[in-house]
Amino acid sequence: MKVGIVYTSTTPELIDLVEKELRKNVGEKAEFVSFQDPSILAEVRDSQYVTPGASARLIGLYTQAINAGADVILNCCSSVGEVADCVQDMGRFTGIPIVRIDEEMCREAVRKGSRIGVMATLNSTLNPTKNTILRVAREMNKHVELVDALLEGAFGLSQEEFKQRMLAKAMEIVDNVDVILFAQGSMAYCEELIHEKSGKLVVSSPRFGAEAVKEALEAKGLL
């Protein structure tokens, strides 16, 4: 059983969080194969939208994963999550489901609250995540209000500096939200701190993405 993990940006924290959550959900026998192209996120960040070239390279990573024998593909970048949406038919036709790391997280946020604070360090991640929340809310026939919490200049800080920036920004919005959602998987190590200090439900994507991978493998009879 093989899980293809597609990254457009990697940090040690993100890789560790994703693989730990996957291991908890799919067991020790699963093989993880990573496919990475940091130029995709760099281009999206610089252009402030998902360019055709970035989309093509991401789809190329999915194809590499399929050719490598992946049984399921986990897309780990929320900035390009809508590219994953557009190739779901390819996943169904090939029998290799393409799972977004953040979709079930967005559904959980909509289930649990009507006012959702969305935390991100990049506009290129914030806006696609908001689009996903609004889409799943429509599918669930629920109205939600979104509160932006953009941490400008926080991308690339040390863990401790980042935690403090996250906490400060979360406390700015805490009285206006029911749920705090982390738009970037690499933020997940702040989840416990923000929950403890804010008293709000906090959701981050690695655990929800891993659970979705497990469900995809169960649907194929592989778990």
mmCIF file of the C-alpha atoms, coordinates in Angstrom:
data_MODEL
# 
_entry.id   MODEL 
# 
loop_
_atom_site.group_PDB 
_atom_site.id 
_atom_site.type_symbol 
_atom_site.label_atom_id 
_atom_site.label_alt_id 
_atom_site.label_comp_id 
_atom_site.label_asym_id 
_atom_site.label_entity_id 
_atom_site.label_seq_id 
_atom_site.pdbx_PDB_ins_code 
_atom_site.Cartn_x 
_atom_site.Cartn_y 
_atom_site.Cartn_z 
_atom_site.occupancy 
_atom_site.B_iso_or_equiv 
_atom_site.pdbx_formal_charge 
_atom_site.auth_seq_id 
_atom_site.auth_comp_id 
_atom_site.auth_asym_id 
_atom_site.auth_atom_id 
_atom_site.pdbx_PDB_model_num 
ATOM 1   C CA . MET A 1 1   ? 0.000   0.000  0.000   1.00 0.00 ? 1   MET A CA 1 
ATOM 2   C CA . LYS A 1 2   ? 1.525   3.276  -1.140  1.00 0.00 ? 2   LYS A CA 1 
ATOM 3   C CA . VAL A 1 3   ? 0.563   6.870  -0.335  1.00 0.00 ? 3   VAL A CA 1 
ATOM 4   C CA . GLY A 1 4   ? 1.837   9.587  -2.663  1.00 0.00 ? 4   GLY A CA 1 
ATOM 5   C CA . ILE A 1 5   ? 2.338   12.869 -0.801  1.00 0.00 ? 5   ILE A CA 1 
ATOM 6   C CA . VAL A 1 6   ? 2.481   15.965 -2.997  1.00 0.00 ? 6   VAL A CA 1 
ATOM 7   C CA . TYR A 1 7   ? 4.173   19.080 -1.616  1.00 0.00 ? 7   TYR A CA 1 
ATOM 8   C CA . THR A 1 8   ? 4.652   22.504 -3.171  1.00 0.00 ? 8   THR A CA 1 
ATOM 9   C CA . SER A 1 9   ? 6.542   23.722 -0.113  1.00 0.00 ? 9   SER A CA 1 
ATOM 10  C CA . THR A 1 10  ? 8.219   21.756 2.633   1.00 0.00 ? 10  THR A CA 1 
ATOM 11  C CA . THR A 1 11  ? 9.319   22.471 6.152   1.00 0.00 ? 11  THR A CA 1 
ATOM 12  C CA . PRO A 1 12  ? 10.528  19.869 8.654   1.00 0.00 ? 12  PRO A CA 1 
ATOM 13  C CA . GLU A 1 13  ? 7.450   20.673 10.772  1.00 0.00 ? 13  GLU A CA 1 
ATOM 14  C CA . LEU A 1 14  ? 5.028   20.049 7.906   1.00 0.00 ? 14  LEU A CA 1 
ATOM 15  C CA . ILE A 1 15  ? 6.613   16.787 6.781   1.00 0.00 ? 15  ILE A CA 1 
ATOM 16  C CA . ASP A 1 16  ? 6.769   15.509 10.362  1.00 0.00 ? 16  ASP A CA 1 
ATOM 17  C CA . LEU A 1 17  ? 3.156   16.463 11.110  1.00 0.00 ? 17  LEU A CA 1 
ATOM 18  C CA . VAL A 1 18  ? 1.795   14.965 7.895   1.00 0.00 ? 18  VAL A CA 1 
ATOM 19  C CA . GLU A 1 19  ? 3.695   11.689 8.189   1.00 0.00 ? 19  GLU A CA 1 
ATOM 20  C CA . LYS A 1 20  ? 2.865   11.249 11.886  1.00 0.00 ? 20  LYS A CA 1 
ATOM 21  C CA . GLU A 1 21  ? -0.838  11.717 11.229  1.00 0.00 ? 21  GLU A CA 1 
ATOM 22  C CA . LEU A 1 22  ? -0.743  9.401  8.221   1.00 0.00 ? 22  LEU A CA 1 
ATOM 23  C CA . ARG A 1 23  ? 1.084   6.730  10.202  1.00 0.00 ? 23  ARG A CA 1 
ATOM 24  C CA . LYS A 1 24  ? -1.536  6.886  12.970  1.00 0.00 ? 24  LYS A CA 1 
ATOM 25  C CA . ASN A 1 25  ? -4.315  6.422  10.436  1.00 0.00 ? 25  ASN A CA 1 
ATOM 26  C CA . VAL A 1 26  ? -2.949  3.970  7.873   1.00 0.00 ? 26  VAL A CA 1 
ATOM 27  C CA . GLY A 1 27  ? -0.508  1.904  9.947   1.00 0.00 ? 27  GLY A CA 1 
ATOM 28  C CA . GLU A 1 28  ? 3.111   0.910  9.821   1.00 0.00 ? 28  GLU A CA 1 
ATOM 29  C CA . LYS A 1 29  ? 2.962   -1.103 6.604   1.00 0.00 ? 29  LYS A CA 1 
ATOM 30  C CA . ALA A 1 30  ? 2.070   1.802  4.348   1.00 0.00 ? 30  ALA A CA 1 
ATOM 31  C CA . GLU A 1 31  ? 4.836   3.262  2.201   1.00 0.00 ? 31  GLU A CA 1 
ATOM 32  C CA . PHE A 1 32  ? 5.024   7.039  1.853   1.00 0.00 ? 32  PHE A CA 1 
ATOM 33  C CA . VAL A 1 33  ? 6.475   8.502  -1.339  1.00 0.00 ? 33  VAL A CA 1 
ATOM 34  C CA . SER A 1 34  ? 7.036   12.255 -1.532  1.00 0.00 ? 34  SER A CA 1 
ATOM 35  C CA . PHE A 1 35  ? 6.712   14.370 -4.684  1.00 0.00 ? 35  PHE A CA 1 
ATOM 36  C CA . GLN A 1 36  ? 7.936   17.952 -4.334  1.00 0.00 ? 36  GLN A CA 1 
ATOM 37  C CA . ASP A 1 37  ? 8.165   21.077 -6.474  1.00 0.00 ? 37  ASP A CA 1 
ATOM 38  C CA . PRO A 1 38  ? 8.695   24.273 -4.423  1.00 0.00 ? 38  PRO A CA 1 
ATOM 39  C CA . SER A 1 39  ? 8.624   26.352 -7.619  1.00 0.00 ? 39  SER A CA 1 
ATOM 40  C CA . ILE A 1 40  ? 4.845   25.851 -7.739  1.00 0.00 ? 40  ILE A CA 1 
ATOM 41  C CA . LEU A 1 41  ? 4.104   27.725 -4.517  1.00 0.00 ? 41  LEU A CA 1 
ATOM 42  C CA . ALA A 1 42  ? 6.797   30.308 -5.268  1.00 0.00 ? 42  ALA A CA 1 
ATOM 43  C CA . GLU A 1 43  ? 5.119   31.111 -8.585  1.00 0.00 ? 43  GLU A CA 1 
ATOM 44  C CA . VAL A 1 44  ? 1.666   31.243 -7.033  1.00 0.00 ? 44  VAL A CA 1 
ATOM 45  C CA . ARG A 1 45  ? 2.933   33.488 -4.238  1.00 0.00 ? 45  ARG A CA 1 
ATOM 46  C CA . ASP A 1 46  ? 4.657   35.861 -6.657  1.00 0.00 ? 46  ASP A CA 1 
ATOM 47  C CA . SER A 1 47  ? 1.741   35.973 -9.100  1.00 0.00 ? 47  SER A CA 1 
ATOM 48  C CA . GLN A 1 48  ? -0.992  36.024 -6.426  1.00 0.00 ? 48  GLN A CA 1 
ATOM 49  C CA . TYR A 1 49  ? -2.970  33.431 -8.344  1.00 0.00 ? 49  TYR A CA 1 
ATOM 50  C CA . VAL A 1 50  ? -2.564  29.857 -9.557  1.00 0.00 ? 50  VAL A CA 1 
ATOM 51  C CA . THR A 1 51  ? -0.920  30.286 -12.944 1.00 0.00 ? 51  THR A CA 1 
ATOM 52  C CA . PRO A 1 52  ? -1.354  27.818 -15.818 1.00 0.00 ? 52  PRO A CA 1 
ATOM 53  C CA . GLY A 1 53  ? 2.296   26.806 -15.471 1.00 0.00 ? 53  GLY A CA 1 
ATOM 54  C CA . ALA A 1 54  ? 1.963   26.117 -11.742 1.00 0.00 ? 54  ALA A CA 1 
ATOM 55  C CA . SER A 1 55  ? -1.210  24.115 -12.379 1.00 0.00 ? 55  SER A CA 1 
ATOM 56  C CA . ALA A 1 56  ? 0.491   22.061 -15.079 1.00 0.00 ? 56  ALA A CA 1 
ATOM 57  C CA . ARG A 1 57  ? 3.463   21.245 -12.865 1.00 0.00 ? 57  ARG A CA 1 
ATOM 58  C CA . LEU A 1 58  ? 1.181   20.198 -10.018 1.00 0.00 ? 58  LEU A CA 1 
ATOM 59  C CA . ILE A 1 59  ? -0.818  17.913 -12.298 1.00 0.00 ? 59  ILE A CA 1 
ATOM 60  C CA . GLY A 1 60  ? 2.549   16.532 -13.411 1.00 0.00 ? 60  GLY A CA 1 
ATOM 61  C CA . LEU A 1 61  ? 3.307   15.606 -9.795  1.00 0.00 ? 61  LEU A CA 1 
ATOM 62  C CA . TYR A 1 62  ? -0.007  13.744 -9.582  1.00 0.00 ? 62  TYR A CA 1 
ATOM 63  C CA . THR A 1 63  ? 0.934   11.877 -12.747 1.00 0.00 ? 63  THR A CA 1 
ATOM 64  C CA . GLN A 1 64  ? 4.334   11.004 -11.293 1.00 0.00 ? 64  GLN A CA 1 
ATOM 65  C CA . ALA A 1 65  ? 2.625   9.617  -8.199  1.00 0.00 ? 65  ALA A CA 1 
ATOM 66  C CA . ILE A 1 66  ? 0.269   7.501  -10.299 1.00 0.00 ? 66  ILE A CA 1 
ATOM 67  C CA . ASN A 1 67  ? 3.181   6.190  -12.389 1.00 0.00 ? 67  ASN A CA 1 
ATOM 68  C CA . ALA A 1 68  ? 5.050   5.364  -9.164  1.00 0.00 ? 68  ALA A CA 1 
ATOM 69  C CA . GLY A 1 69  ? 2.212   3.083  -8.076  1.00 0.00 ? 69  GLY A CA 1 
ATOM 70  C CA . ALA A 1 70  ? 0.500   5.254  -5.476  1.00 0.00 ? 70  ALA A CA 1 
ATOM 71  C CA . ASP A 1 71  ? -2.836  3.896  -4.236  1.00 0.00 ? 71  ASP A CA 1 
ATOM 72  C CA . VAL A 1 72  ? -3.949  7.363  -3.104  1.00 0.00 ? 72  VAL A CA 1 
ATOM 73  C CA . ILE A 1 73  ? -2.515  10.878 -3.465  1.00 0.00 ? 73  ILE A CA 1 
ATOM 74  C CA . LEU A 1 74  ? -2.539  13.480 -0.697  1.00 0.00 ? 74  LEU A CA 1 
ATOM 75  C CA . ASN A 1 75  ? -2.310  17.072 -1.919  1.00 0.00 ? 75  ASN A CA 1 
ATOM 76  C CA . CYS A 1 76  ? -0.657  19.028 0.916   1.00 0.00 ? 76  CYS A CA 1 
ATOM 77  C CA . CYS A 1 77  ? -0.865  22.592 -0.387  1.00 0.00 ? 77  CYS A CA 1 
ATOM 78  C CA . SER A 1 78  ? -3.996  24.652 0.239   1.00 0.00 ? 78  SER A CA 1 
ATOM 79  C CA . SER A 1 79  ? -2.860  27.407 -2.136  1.00 0.00 ? 79  SER A CA 1 
ATOM 80  C CA . VAL A 1 80  ? -3.369  25.009 -5.055  1.00 0.00 ? 80  VAL A CA 1 
ATOM 81  C CA . GLY A 1 81  ? -6.215  22.968 -3.628  1.00 0.00 ? 81  GLY A CA 1 
ATOM 82  C CA . GLU A 1 82  ? -8.545  24.039 -6.412  1.00 0.00 ? 82  GLU A CA 1 
ATOM 83  C CA . VAL A 1 83  ? -6.225  22.336 -8.912  1.00 0.00 ? 83  VAL A CA 1 
ATOM 84  C CA . ALA A 1 84  ? -6.814  19.118 -6.981  1.00 0.00 ? 84  ALA A CA 1 
ATOM 85  C CA . ASP A 1 85  ? -10.554 19.774 -7.287  1.00 0.00 ? 85  ASP A CA 1 
ATOM 86  C CA . CYS A 1 86  ? -10.333 20.097 -11.063 1.00 0.00 ? 86  CYS A CA 1 
ATOM 87  C CA . VAL A 1 87  ? -8.654  16.697 -11.551 1.00 0.00 ? 87  VAL A CA 1 
ATOM 88  C CA . GLN A 1 88  ? -10.984 14.593 -9.419  1.00 0.00 ? 88  GLN A CA 1 
ATOM 89  C CA . ASP A 1 89  ? -12.316 12.896 -12.558 1.00 0.00 ? 89  ASP A CA 1 
ATOM 90  C CA . MET A 1 90  ? -8.764  11.793 -13.380 1.00 0.00 ? 90  MET A CA 1 
ATOM 91  C CA . GLY A 1 91  ? -8.516  10.289 -9.912  1.00 0.00 ? 91  GLY A CA 1 
ATOM 92  C CA . ARG A 1 92  ? -11.767 8.417  -10.346 1.00 0.00 ? 92  ARG A CA 1 
ATOM 93  C CA . PHE A 1 93  ? -10.855 7.182  -13.827 1.00 0.00 ? 93  PHE A CA 1 
ATOM 94  C CA . THR A 1 94  ? -7.388  5.960  -12.809 1.00 0.00 ? 94  THR A CA 1 
ATOM 95  C CA . GLY A 1 95  ? -8.621  4.556  -9.512  1.00 0.00 ? 95  GLY A CA 1 
ATOM 96  C CA . ILE A 1 96  ? -6.112  6.724  -7.655  1.00 0.00 ? 96  ILE A CA 1 
ATOM 97  C CA . PRO A 1 97  ? -8.087  9.178  -5.500  1.00 0.00 ? 97  PRO A CA 1 
ATOM 98  C CA . ILE A 1 98  ? -6.603  12.657 -5.064  1.00 0.00 ? 98  ILE A CA 1 
ATOM 99  C CA . VAL A 1 99  ? -7.301  13.844 -1.527  1.00 0.00 ? 99  VAL A CA 1 
ATOM 100 C CA . ARG A 1 100 ? -7.033  17.459 -0.436  1.00 0.00 ? 100 ARG A CA 1 
ATOM 101 C CA . ILE A 1 101 ? -5.405  17.851 2.960   1.00 0.00 ? 101 ILE A CA 1 
ATOM 102 C CA . ASP A 1 102 ? -7.755  20.695 3.903   1.00 0.00 ? 102 ASP A CA 1 
ATOM 103 C CA . GLU A 1 103 ? -11.253 19.854 2.635   1.00 0.00 ? 103 GLU A CA 1 
ATOM 104 C CA . GLU A 1 104 ? -12.466 17.822 5.601   1.00 0.00 ? 104 GLU A CA 1 
ATOM 105 C CA . MET A 1 105 ? -10.952 20.418 7.929   1.00 0.00 ? 105 MET A CA 1 
ATOM 106 C CA . CYS A 1 106 ? -13.090 23.053 6.218   1.00 0.00 ? 106 CYS A CA 1 
ATOM 107 C CA . ARG A 1 107 ? -16.172 20.857 6.580   1.00 0.00 ? 107 ARG A CA 1 
ATOM 108 C CA . GLU A 1 108 ? -15.497 20.398 10.291  1.00 0.00 ? 108 GLU A CA 1 
ATOM 109 C CA . ALA A 1 109 ? -15.175 24.147 10.773  1.00 0.00 ? 109 ALA A CA 1 
ATOM 110 C CA . VAL A 1 110 ? -18.522 24.696 9.015   1.00 0.00 ? 110 VAL A CA 1 
ATOM 111 C CA . ARG A 1 111 ? -20.145 21.943 11.087  1.00 0.00 ? 111 ARG A CA 1 
ATOM 112 C CA . LYS A 1 112 ? -18.960 23.479 14.332  1.00 0.00 ? 112 LYS A CA 1 
ATOM 113 C CA . GLY A 1 113 ? -19.444 27.213 13.791  1.00 0.00 ? 113 GLY A CA 1 
ATOM 114 C CA . SER A 1 114 ? -20.935 30.019 11.740  1.00 0.00 ? 114 SER A CA 1 
ATOM 115 C CA . ARG A 1 115 ? -18.133 32.530 12.279  1.00 0.00 ? 115 ARG A CA 1 
ATOM 116 C CA . ILE A 1 116 ? -14.799 31.110 11.141  1.00 0.00 ? 116 ILE A CA 1 
ATOM 117 C CA . GLY A 1 117 ? -11.455 32.823 11.591  1.00 0.00 ? 117 GLY A CA 1 
ATOM 118 C CA . VAL A 1 118 ? -9.027  31.888 8.824   1.00 0.00 ? 118 VAL A CA 1 
ATOM 119 C CA . MET A 1 119 ? -5.336  32.188 9.728   1.00 0.00 ? 119 MET A CA 1 
ATOM 120 C CA . ALA A 1 120 ? -2.642  32.277 7.035   1.00 0.00 ? 120 ALA A CA 1 
ATOM 121 C CA . THR A 1 121 ? 0.731   33.854 6.335   1.00 0.00 ? 121 THR A CA 1 
ATOM 122 C CA . LEU A 1 122 ? 0.069   34.309 2.608   1.00 0.00 ? 122 LEU A CA 1 
ATOM 123 C CA . ASN A 1 123 ? -2.818  35.784 0.622   1.00 0.00 ? 123 ASN A CA 1 
ATOM 124 C CA . SER A 1 124 ? -2.182  33.046 -1.918  1.00 0.00 ? 124 SER A CA 1 
ATOM 125 C CA . THR A 1 125 ? -3.257  30.531 0.743   1.00 0.00 ? 125 THR A CA 1 
ATOM 126 C CA . LEU A 1 126 ? -5.884  32.619 2.522   1.00 0.00 ? 126 LEU A CA 1 
ATOM 127 C CA . ASN A 1 127 ? -8.136  33.209 -0.484  1.00 0.00 ? 127 ASN A CA 1 
ATOM 128 C CA . PRO A 1 128 ? -8.265  29.620 -1.849  1.00 0.00 ? 128 PRO A CA 1 
ATOM 129 C CA . THR A 1 129 ? -8.991  28.334 1.661   1.00 0.00 ? 129 THR A CA 1 
ATOM 130 C CA . LYS A 1 130 ? -11.831 30.820 2.040   1.00 0.00 ? 130 LYS A CA 1 
ATOM 131 C CA . ASN A 1 131 ? -13.189 29.670 -1.338  1.00 0.00 ? 131 ASN A CA 1 
ATOM 132 C CA . THR A 1 132 ? -13.172 26.078 -0.092  1.00 0.00 ? 132 THR A CA 1 
ATOM 133 C CA . ILE A 1 133 ? -14.940 26.966 3.159   1.00 0.00 ? 133 ILE A CA 1 
ATOM 134 C CA . LEU A 1 134 ? -17.641 28.824 1.232   1.00 0.00 ? 134 LEU A CA 1 
ATOM 135 C CA . ARG A 1 135 ? -18.038 25.945 -1.222  1.00 0.00 ? 135 ARG A CA 1 
ATOM 136 C CA . VAL A 1 136 ? -18.466 23.291 1.456   1.00 0.00 ? 136 VAL A CA 1 
ATOM 137 C CA . ALA A 1 137 ? -20.824 25.606 3.364   1.00 0.00 ? 137 ALA A CA 1 
ATOM 138 C CA . ARG A 1 138 ? -23.023 25.825 0.252   1.00 0.00 ? 138 ARG A CA 1 
ATOM 139 C CA . GLU A 1 139 ? -22.927 22.047 -0.071  1.00 0.00 ? 139 GLU A CA 1 
ATOM 140 C CA . MET A 1 140 ? -24.009 21.787 3.583   1.00 0.00 ? 140 MET A CA 1 
ATOM 141 C CA . ASN A 1 141 ? -26.704 24.462 3.122   1.00 0.00 ? 141 ASN A CA 1 
ATOM 142 C CA . LYS A 1 142 ? -25.196 26.651 5.813   1.00 0.00 ? 142 LYS A CA 1 
ATOM 143 C CA . HIS A 1 143 ? -24.334 30.337 5.891   1.00 0.00 ? 143 HIS A CA 1 
ATOM 144 C CA . VAL A 1 144 ? -20.964 31.232 7.379   1.00 0.00 ? 144 VAL A CA 1 
ATOM 145 C CA . GLU A 1 145 ? -19.052 34.439 7.994   1.00 0.00 ? 145 GLU A CA 1 
ATOM 146 C CA . LEU A 1 146 ? -15.300 34.469 7.490   1.00 0.00 ? 146 LEU A CA 1 
ATOM 147 C CA . VAL A 1 147 ? -12.850 36.578 9.460   1.00 0.00 ? 147 VAL A CA 1 
ATOM 148 C CA . ASP A 1 148 ? -9.398  37.076 7.917   1.00 0.00 ? 148 ASP A CA 1 
ATOM 149 C CA . ALA A 1 149 ? -6.349  36.694 10.122  1.00 0.00 ? 149 ALA A CA 1 
ATOM 150 C CA . LEU A 1 150 ? -3.391  37.267 7.803   1.00 0.00 ? 150 LEU A CA 1 
ATOM 151 C CA . LEU A 1 151 ? 0.035   37.177 9.477   1.00 0.00 ? 151 LEU A CA 1 
ATOM 152 C CA . GLU A 1 152 ? 2.004   39.316 7.082   1.00 0.00 ? 152 GLU A CA 1 
ATOM 153 C CA . GLY A 1 153 ? 5.746   38.839 7.387   1.00 0.00 ? 153 GLY A CA 1 
ATOM 154 C CA . ALA A 1 154 ? 5.455   35.670 9.479   1.00 0.00 ? 154 ALA A CA 1 
ATOM 155 C CA . PHE A 1 155 ? 6.418   33.239 6.710   1.00 0.00 ? 155 PHE A CA 1 
ATOM 156 C CA . GLY A 1 156 ? 9.832   31.736 7.553   1.00 0.00 ? 156 GLY A CA 1 
ATOM 157 C CA . LEU A 1 157 ? 10.034  32.736 11.224  1.00 0.00 ? 157 LEU A CA 1 
ATOM 158 C CA . SER A 1 158 ? 11.466  30.389 13.858  1.00 0.00 ? 158 SER A CA 1 
ATOM 159 C CA . GLN A 1 159 ? 8.971   28.130 15.650  1.00 0.00 ? 159 GLN A CA 1 
ATOM 160 C CA . GLU A 1 160 ? 8.913   30.195 18.832  1.00 0.00 ? 160 GLU A CA 1 
ATOM 161 C CA . GLU A 1 161 ? 8.578   33.521 17.010  1.00 0.00 ? 161 GLU A CA 1 
ATOM 162 C CA . PHE A 1 162 ? 5.857   32.054 14.829  1.00 0.00 ? 162 PHE A CA 1 
ATOM 163 C CA . LYS A 1 163 ? 3.913   30.725 17.812  1.00 0.00 ? 163 LYS A CA 1 
ATOM 164 C CA . GLN A 1 164 ? 3.919   34.147 19.417  1.00 0.00 ? 164 GLN A CA 1 
ATOM 165 C CA . ARG A 1 165 ? 2.755   35.829 16.192  1.00 0.00 ? 165 ARG A CA 1 
ATOM 166 C CA . MET A 1 166 ? 0.016   33.220 15.805  1.00 0.00 ? 166 MET A CA 1 
ATOM 167 C CA . LEU A 1 167 ? -1.146  33.712 19.374  1.00 0.00 ? 167 LEU A CA 1 
ATOM 168 C CA . ALA A 1 168 ? -1.219  37.489 19.079  1.00 0.00 ? 168 ALA A CA 1 
ATOM 169 C CA . LYS A 1 169 ? -3.219  37.370 15.837  1.00 0.00 ? 169 LYS A CA 1 
ATOM 170 C CA . ALA A 1 170 ? -5.622  34.746 17.208  1.00 0.00 ? 170 ALA A CA 1 
ATOM 171 C CA . MET A 1 171 ? -6.361  36.897 20.235  1.00 0.00 ? 171 MET A CA 1 
ATOM 172 C CA . GLU A 1 172 ? -7.226  39.806 17.921  1.00 0.00 ? 172 GLU A CA 1 
ATOM 173 C CA . ILE A 1 173 ? -10.101 37.833 16.392  1.00 0.00 ? 173 ILE A CA 1 
ATOM 174 C CA . VAL A 1 174 ? -11.130 35.575 19.271  1.00 0.00 ? 174 VAL A CA 1 
ATOM 175 C CA . ASP A 1 175 ? -14.248 37.543 20.238  1.00 0.00 ? 175 ASP A CA 1 
ATOM 176 C CA . ASN A 1 176 ? -15.550 37.547 16.659  1.00 0.00 ? 176 ASN A CA 1 
ATOM 177 C CA . VAL A 1 177 ? -15.314 33.840 15.814  1.00 0.00 ? 177 VAL A CA 1 
ATOM 178 C CA . ASP A 1 178 ? -16.637 30.433 16.844  1.00 0.00 ? 178 ASP A CA 1 
ATOM 179 C CA . VAL A 1 179 ? -13.844 28.429 15.211  1.00 0.00 ? 179 VAL A CA 1 
ATOM 180 C CA . ILE A 1 180 ? -10.240 29.209 14.282  1.00 0.00 ? 180 ILE A CA 1 
ATOM 181 C CA . LEU A 1 181 ? -8.988  27.463 11.141  1.00 0.00 ? 181 LEU A CA 1 
ATOM 182 C CA . PHE A 1 182 ? -5.339  27.207 10.079  1.00 0.00 ? 182 PHE A CA 1 
ATOM 183 C CA . ALA A 1 183 ? -5.071  27.596 6.306   1.00 0.00 ? 183 ALA A CA 1 
ATOM 184 C CA . GLN A 1 184 ? -1.557  26.112 6.205   1.00 0.00 ? 184 GLN A CA 1 
ATOM 185 C CA . GLY A 1 185 ? -0.683  22.628 7.399   1.00 0.00 ? 185 GLY A CA 1 
ATOM 186 C CA . SER A 1 186 ? 2.674   23.845 8.682   1.00 0.00 ? 186 SER A CA 1 
ATOM 187 C CA . MET A 1 187 ? 0.806   25.855 11.354  1.00 0.00 ? 187 MET A CA 1 
ATOM 188 C CA . ALA A 1 188 ? -0.557  22.731 13.041  1.00 0.00 ? 188 ALA A CA 1 
ATOM 189 C CA . TYR A 1 189 ? 2.033   22.655 15.821  1.00 0.00 ? 189 TYR A CA 1 
ATOM 190 C CA . CYS A 1 190 ? 0.379   25.847 17.166  1.00 0.00 ? 190 CYS A CA 1 
ATOM 191 C CA . GLU A 1 191 ? -3.050  24.225 17.466  1.00 0.00 ? 191 GLU A CA 1 
ATOM 192 C CA . GLU A 1 192 ? -2.885  23.237 21.139  1.00 0.00 ? 192 GLU A CA 1 
ATOM 193 C CA . LEU A 1 193 ? -1.473  26.600 22.220  1.00 0.00 ? 193 LEU A CA 1 
ATOM 194 C CA . ILE A 1 194 ? -4.121  28.620 20.378  1.00 0.00 ? 194 ILE A CA 1 
ATOM 195 C CA . HIS A 1 195 ? -6.939  26.404 21.663  1.00 0.00 ? 195 HIS A CA 1 
ATOM 196 C CA . GLU A 1 196 ? -5.698  26.662 25.246  1.00 0.00 ? 196 GLU A CA 1 
ATOM 197 C CA . LYS A 1 197 ? -5.284  30.443 25.196  1.00 0.00 ? 197 LYS A CA 1 
ATOM 198 C CA . SER A 1 198 ? -8.341  31.337 23.128  1.00 0.00 ? 198 SER A CA 1 
ATOM 199 C CA . GLY A 1 199 ? -10.829 28.777 24.412  1.00 0.00 ? 199 GLY A CA 1 
ATOM 200 C CA . LYS A 1 200 ? -12.019 28.276 20.837  1.00 0.00 ? 200 LYS A CA 1 
ATOM 201 C CA . LEU A 1 201 ? -12.144 25.157 18.692  1.00 0.00 ? 201 LEU A CA 1 
ATOM 202 C CA . VAL A 1 202 ? -9.024  25.202 16.496  1.00 0.00 ? 202 VAL A CA 1 
ATOM 203 C CA . VAL A 1 203 ? -8.703  23.050 13.379  1.00 0.00 ? 203 VAL A CA 1 
ATOM 204 C CA . SER A 1 204 ? -5.596  22.294 11.312  1.00 0.00 ? 204 SER A CA 1 
ATOM 205 C CA . SER A 1 205 ? -5.321  20.168 8.228   1.00 0.00 ? 205 SER A CA 1 
ATOM 206 C CA . PRO A 1 206 ? -2.813  17.297 8.741   1.00 0.00 ? 206 PRO A CA 1 
ATOM 207 C CA . ARG A 1 207 ? -5.072  15.162 10.940  1.00 0.00 ? 207 ARG A CA 1 
ATOM 208 C CA . PHE A 1 208 ? -8.127  15.707 8.740   1.00 0.00 ? 208 PHE A CA 1 
ATOM 209 C CA . GLY A 1 209 ? -6.126  14.993 5.589   1.00 0.00 ? 209 GLY A CA 1 
ATOM 210 C CA . ALA A 1 210 ? -4.771  11.774 7.081   1.00 0.00 ? 210 ALA A CA 1 
ATOM 211 C CA . GLU A 1 211 ? -8.262  10.648 8.061   1.00 0.00 ? 211 GLU A CA 1 
ATOM 212 C CA . ALA A 1 212 ? -9.458  11.338 4.512   1.00 0.00 ? 212 ALA A CA 1 
ATOM 213 C CA . VAL A 1 213 ? -6.602  9.244  3.122   1.00 0.00 ? 213 VAL A CA 1 
ATOM 214 C CA . LYS A 1 214 ? -7.629  6.406  5.433   1.00 0.00 ? 214 LYS A CA 1 
ATOM 215 C CA . GLU A 1 215 ? -11.225 6.632  4.200   1.00 0.00 ? 215 GLU A CA 1 
ATOM 216 C CA . ALA A 1 216 ? -10.062 6.576  0.572   1.00 0.00 ? 216 ALA A CA 1 
ATOM 217 C CA . LEU A 1 217 ? -7.983  3.459  1.186   1.00 0.00 ? 217 LEU A CA 1 
ATOM 218 C CA . GLU A 1 218 ? -10.847 1.785  3.058   1.00 0.00 ? 218 GLU A CA 1 
ATOM 219 C CA . ALA A 1 219 ? -13.150 2.518  0.127   1.00 0.00 ? 219 ALA A CA 1 
ATOM 220 C CA . LYS A 1 220 ? -10.684 0.666  -2.126  1.00 0.00 ? 220 LYS A CA 1 
ATOM 221 C CA . GLY A 1 221 ? -10.552 -2.294 0.285   1.00 0.00 ? 221 GLY A CA 1 
ATOM 222 C CA . LEU A 1 222 ? -6.905  -1.702 1.122   1.00 0.00 ? 222 LEU A CA 1 
ATOM 223 C CA . LEU A 1 223 ? -7.476  -1.102 4.848   1.00 0.00 ? 223 LEU A CA 1 
# 
